Amino acid sequence: MDECYDTPSGAVVKNLCERAYSIFNEVQYKNIGHISVSHLYHLRGSTGYQNQRRYFEKTKSKKVAISDRRKPISAGKPDYIRVDMVHSDDQDGRKWVYCINAVDEVTQYQIS
């Protein structure tokens, strides 16, 4: 029933099983139509059920901006800094020295 109806709620499965047995005389639903809804959820949590009905959904990608590259709006006040990373030198084809500059946008005070 779960496979046919895309795993509906336990009450719906119980009702479908009861109808399948009483109206359509499908004997395989006789026992499951008489158990409680909570027991249906217990059966769904069992390892045997999980091995048969395990369902995986691929991760959906979402574009998220990691940083915001724009000039800060300082409104004429100091303490709005811009941080730059500058590559300085190569050694044996590998980049190895970086300088980090912090510049106050208003006073133009720079720390390297």
C-alpha positions as YAML, in Angstrom:
chain: A
units: angstrom
residues:
- id: 1
  name: MET
  ca: [0.00, 0.00, 0.00]
- id: 2
  name: ASP
  ca: [2.81, 2.39, 0.85]
- id: 3
  name: GLU
  ca: [4.45, 1.77, -2.50]
- id: 4
  name: CYS
  ca: [1.19, 2.16, -4.47]
- id: 5
  name: TYR
  ca: [0.08, 5.36, -2.73]
- id: 6
  name: ASP
  ca: [3.48, 7.02, -2.10]
- id: 7
  name: THR
  ca: [3.57, 6.38, 1.69]
- id: 8
  name: PRO
  ca: [0.36, 8.04, 2.97]
- id: 9
  name: SER
  ca: [-0.43, 8.50, 6.66]
- id: 10
  name: GLY
  ca: [-0.98, 5.46, 8.87]
- id: 11
  name: ALA
  ca: [-4.73, 6.08, 9.17]
- id: 12
  name: VAL
  ca: [-5.10, 6.13, 5.39]
- id: 13
  name: VAL
  ca: [-3.12, 2.88, 5.02]
- id: 14
  name: LYS
  ca: [-5.25, 1.21, 7.71]
- id: 15
  name: ASN
  ca: [-8.45, 2.33, 5.97]
- id: 16
  name: LEU
  ca: [-7.18, 1.16, 2.55]
- id: 17
  name: CYS
  ca: [-6.23, -2.25, 3.96]
- id: 18
  name: GLU
  ca: [-9.61, -2.68, 5.67]
- id: 19
  name: ARG
  ca: [-11.41, -1.80, 2.42]
- id: 20
  name: ALA
  ca: [-9.17, -4.07, 0.34]
- id: 21
  name: TYR
  ca: [-10.10, -7.01, 2.57]
- id: 22
  name: SER
  ca: [-13.79, -6.28, 3.23]
- id: 23
  name: ILE
  ca: [-14.87, -4.96, -0.18]
- id: 24
  name: PHE
  ca: [-12.44, -6.57, -2.64]
- id: 25
  name: ASN
  ca: [-11.77, -9.78, -0.65]
- id: 26
  name: GLU
  ca: [-7.99, -9.45, -0.91]
- id: 27
  name: VAL
  ca: [-6.86, -11.88, 1.77]
- id: 28
  name: GLN
  ca: [-3.29, -10.54, 2.05]
- id: 29
  name: TYR
  ca: [-4.67, -7.38, 3.73]
- id: 30
  name: LYS
  ca: [-6.73, -9.21, 6.38]
- id: 31
  name: ASN
  ca: [-4.19, -9.02, 9.25]
- id: 32
  name: ILE
  ca: [-2.79, -5.59, 8.53]
- id: 33
  name: GLY
  ca: [-6.30, -4.12, 8.27]
- id: 34
  name: HIS
  ca: [-6.96, -5.01, 11.92]
- id: 35
  name: ILE
  ca: [-3.84, -3.56, 13.55]
- id: 36
  name: SER
  ca: [-3.66, -0.09, 15.09]
- id: 37
  name: VAL
  ca: [-2.28, 2.98, 13.33]
- id: 38
  name: SER
  ca: [0.52, 3.28, 15.88]
- id: 39
  name: HIS
  ca: [1.57, -0.30, 15.15]
- id: 40
  name: LEU
  ca: [1.70, 0.56, 11.43]
- id: 41
  name: TYR
  ca: [4.20, 3.32, 12.22]
- id: 42
  name: HIS
  ca: [6.13, 0.85, 14.37]
- id: 43
  name: LEU
  ca: [6.28, -1.57, 11.41]
- id: 44
  name: ARG
  ca: [7.47, 1.23, 9.13]
- id: 45
  name: GLY
  ca: [10.37, 1.84, 11.50]
- id: 46
  name: SER
  ca: [11.52, -1.79, 11.46]
- id: 47
  name: THR
  ca: [14.76, -2.72, 9.70]
- id: 48
  name: GLY
  ca: [13.02, -5.12, 7.31]
- id: 49
  name: TYR
  ca: [10.67, -2.39, 6.11]
- id: 50
  name: GLN
  ca: [13.49, 0.16, 5.91]
- id: 51
  name: ASN
  ca: [15.59, -2.18, 3.77]
- id: 52
  name: GLN
  ca: [12.73, -2.58, 1.28]
- id: 53
  name: ARG
  ca: [11.32, 0.96, 1.23]
- id: 54
  name: ARG
  ca: [14.34, 3.19, 1.81]
- id: 55
  name: TYR
  ca: [13.98, 6.39, -0.19]
- id: 56
  name: PHE
  ca: [16.77, 8.86, -0.92]
- id: 57
  name: GLU
  ca: [16.39, 12.28, -2.43]
- id: 58
  name: LYS
  ca: [19.28, 14.05, -4.08]
- id: 59
  name: THR
  ca: [20.54, 17.21, -2.41]
- id: 60
  name: LYS
  ca: [19.19, 20.26, -4.16]
- id: 61
  name: SER
  ca: [21.82, 22.86, -4.90]
- id: 62
  name: LYS
  ca: [21.22, 26.44, -3.98]
- id: 63
  name: LYS
  ca: [23.37, 29.38, -4.94]
- id: 64
  name: VAL
  ca: [24.40, 31.38, -1.91]
- id: 65
  name: ALA
  ca: [26.72, 34.36, -1.96]
- id: 66
  name: ILE
  ca: [29.60, 33.64, 0.40]
- id: 67
  name: SER
  ca: [30.82, 37.20, 0.48]
- id: 68
  name: ASP
  ca: [29.50, 40.55, -0.58]
- id: 69
  name: ARG
  ca: [32.02, 42.32, -2.82]
- id: 70
  name: ARG
  ca: [31.13, 45.97, -2.61]
- id: 71
  name: LYS
  ca: [32.54, 49.09, -1.11]
- id: 72
  name: PRO
  ca: [31.26, 49.69, 2.42]
- id: 73
  name: ILE
  ca: [29.06, 52.70, 3.03]
- id: 74
  name: SER
  ca: [30.95, 54.55, 5.74]
- id: 75
  name: ALA
  ca: [28.82, 57.72, 5.92]
- id: 76
  name: GLY
  ca: [32.04, 59.66, 6.55]
- id: 77
  name: LYS
  ca: [32.88, 57.76, 9.73]
- id: 78
  name: PRO
  ca: [36.20, 55.98, 10.28]
- id: 79
  name: ASP
  ca: [36.45, 52.28, 11.19]
- id: 80
  name: TYR
  ca: [35.00, 50.93, 7.95]
- id: 81
  name: ILE
  ca: [37.89, 48.81, 6.74]
- id: 82
  name: ARG
  ca: [38.62, 47.09, 3.49]
- id: 83
  name: VAL
  ca: [40.64, 43.87, 3.70]
- id: 84
  name: ASP
  ca: [42.69, 42.82, 0.68]
- id: 85
  name: MET
  ca: [44.85, 39.73, 0.23]
- id: 86
  name: VAL
  ca: [47.71, 40.20, -2.19]
- id: 87
  name: HIS
  ca: [49.92, 37.41, -3.56]
- id: 88
  name: SER
  ca: [53.58, 38.36, -3.30]
- id: 89
  name: ASP
  ca: [55.88, 35.62, -4.55]
- id: 90
  name: ASP
  ca: [56.18, 32.14, -6.05]
- id: 91
  name: GLN
  ca: [58.68, 29.50, -4.98]
- id: 92
  name: ASP
  ca: [59.13, 26.37, -7.09]
- id: 93
  name: GLY
  ca: [55.86, 27.06, -8.89]
- id: 94
  name: ARG
  ca: [53.87, 27.30, -5.63]
- id: 95
  name: LYS
  ca: [52.26, 30.41, -4.23]
- id: 96
  name: TRP
  ca: [53.48, 30.85, -0.71]
- id: 97
  name: VAL
  ca: [53.58, 34.48, 0.46]
- id: 98
  name: TYR
  ca: [50.41, 36.47, 0.88]
- id: 99
  name: CYS
  ca: [50.07, 39.96, 2.26]
- id: 100
  name: ILE
  ca: [46.88, 40.98, 3.97]
- id: 101
  name: ASN
  ca: [46.16, 44.69, 3.87]
- id: 102
  name: ALA
  ca: [43.54, 46.36, 6.03]
- id: 103
  name: VAL
  ca: [42.70, 49.90, 4.90]
- id: 104
  name: ASP
  ca: [40.37, 52.30, 6.69]
- id: 105
  name: GLU
  ca: [38.09, 53.70, 3.98]
- id: 106
  name: VAL
  ca: [37.86, 57.21, 5.46]
- id: 107
  name: THR
  ca: [41.30, 57.94, 6.91]
- id: 108
  name: GLN
  ca: [43.13, 55.68, 4.40]
- id: 109
  name: TYR
  ca: [45.20, 54.26, 7.29]
- id: 110
  name: GLN
  ca: [46.76, 51.01, 6.12]
- id: 111
  name: ILE
  ca: [48.04, 48.00, 8.08]
- id: 112
  name: SER
  ca: [49.86, 45.19, 6.26]
...
